[in-house]
């Protein structure tokens, strides 16, 4: 009898340990620690975001690829973007700013370049995760290996020598800068909190080639987005490269909004400059018109004002965009080469502004 009792107790104990062990594995597989906090994995492949060959970036069912009307410029990089929603959860529409993402959302942004042989070469993948434990966003970089088979967690940043093709097919040799996690926070910070930048309603409101509905409408139809009004009520940020449908003013302001306003806004990293470049900004002084720089120092190139209407040559904004020198170049991060097309756009816009009487 005593022997039977001991065997039963042993079986119960073993079963309990087995169940706890299985639960622990499930938790780790979901990217969470035992206390519910998100834990970044060591390799990109361990998340199971993509099926087949990893570098093909073919998303698993339910993962949402997306594009932007006007994307941030990063050394002519080829970018792929995805949103991973937790099962059974939806994004919520917001009138202003980024969508309201549920806890445990993961935003994926992959960076690659086109080499001299016209092949796509992976560089890095960045993950932005909304931690369910403290409701805050966390960021991590993954650096692709030379074999292009996987990307490894990388915190400290890196400089990678590459030769890429620009939009005109011309070769450019540079040292691509993979940011460290603190660099990411500088751009993604708002009022002391880390937030996404790109996935705002107005920047997501576009219809991809061959589709009949916008991305937002497709997501709403799938049940991935809730609370969205009728499509004709949605704001749309202009495509900076689309001169057929948008004015020079609209395109230039959209470009500045995406490439500069995440820092140059109230609560952003460049708040102290007083130069605020949001698309909806209307104050001429905040837009830099005849405004003396606050903290440019030697980066101003000896020029007096951020923007001189009708005179791009003597406007600090254009001067700094047209440089790659540390301490002068703007944006400070995210690029090592000059975006020729972007600089020309802003130059044309400044020159088109009416001169002060």
C-alpha positions, 0 to 999 in steps of 0.5 A, a space after each residue: 500500500 505504502 509503495 503504491 502511494 509513493 508511486 502515485 505521488 511520484 507520478 503526480 510530481 513528475 507530471 506537474 514538473 512536465 506541465 510547468 516545463 512545457 509552459 515555460 517553453 511556450 512562454 520562451 517561444 512567445 518571446 516572453 520571460 517568466 514574469 511576462 516581459 518581452 525578451 529579444 531572441 538571439 537570431 531573427 530566424 527564431 521568431 518564425 516571422 517568415 517562411 521558406 528562405 529567410 532572406 526572401 522575407 516571405 511573411 507567415 500568414 497573418 503578418 501584415 506587410 506595409 508601405 508608406 507614402 513617403 518613407 525615410 531616406 537611408 542611403 538608398 536602402 531597400 526597405 521591407 516593413 511588416 506588422 505582427 499582431 498578437 493573435 485575436 488583437 487588432 490595431 485601432 484607428 487614430 485621428 493623429 499620430 501612429 495607429 494604436 497598437 495592441 500590447 505585444 505588437 512587433 513592427 519589423 523593418 528590414 534594410 538592404 541595398 542593391 549591389 553593383 550586380 543588381 542583387 539585393 543584399 541584406 544589412 540589418 533588421 530592426 524590431 520595435 516591440 510593444 512590451 505587454 508587461 510595462 506597455 512601453 516600446 522596446 527596440 533591437 537590431 539584428 545584423 545579417 551574416 555574410 552568408 545571408 542566412 540569418 540575422 544576429 542580435 546586435 546592440 552596439 552598432 556597426 559600420 559596414 563597407 558597401 557599394 550600392 546603386 542609387 536611384 539612377 543606377 550609379 555606384 556609391 561606396 560608403 560605410 553604412 552605419 547600423 545604429 546602436 539601440 541608443 541611436 534608435 531611441 534618439 529618433 523614436 523618442 517623444 516626450 521621453 517615451 519610445 514610439 513608432 514613427 512611420 505607421 501614421 494613418 496619413 502615411 499608410 493611406 495608399 493603394 498598392 499597385 494592382 490593388 483596389 483598396 488602400 492598405 488601411 481598407 484591406 486591414 479593416 476588411 481582415 479585422 486587423 484594424 478597427 474604428 476606421 472611418 470611411 476612406 474619403 475621411 482619411 488624411 493622406 500624406 503626399 508622396 514626395 516623388 509624385 509631382 503629377 498629383 502634388 505641388 512642390 510645397 506639398 511634396 517638400 513639406 511631406 519630405 521634411 515631415 518624414 525625414 526631420 519632424 520626428 526630432 524637430 517637433 515638440 517633445 522630440 530630440 531637437 525640441 530645443 532648436 525651435 525648428 518644427 517641421 511637421 507637415 501641419 506646421 504653419 508658423 513661419 518662425 517654427 518652419 525656420 523662415 528668417 530664424 537664426 539657429 539656436 544650437 547649430 554652432 559650426 554646423 551652420 556653415 557661417 550662414 545666418 538663418 535656417 531658411 531664407 525664402 527665395 535663397 536656398 544657397 544661403 539657407 542652413 536647412 539646405 546646407 546641412 542636408 547637402 553635407 555628410 560631415 559629422 556635426 554638419 549633416 542633417 539628419 545626424 543619423 540614418 544616412 551616410 550619403 547625400 540624398 540628391 533627389 531630396 536635397 534638390 526638392 528642398 532646394 527648389 521649394 526654398 527657392 520658390 518661396 516669396 522673398 521678404 520685401 
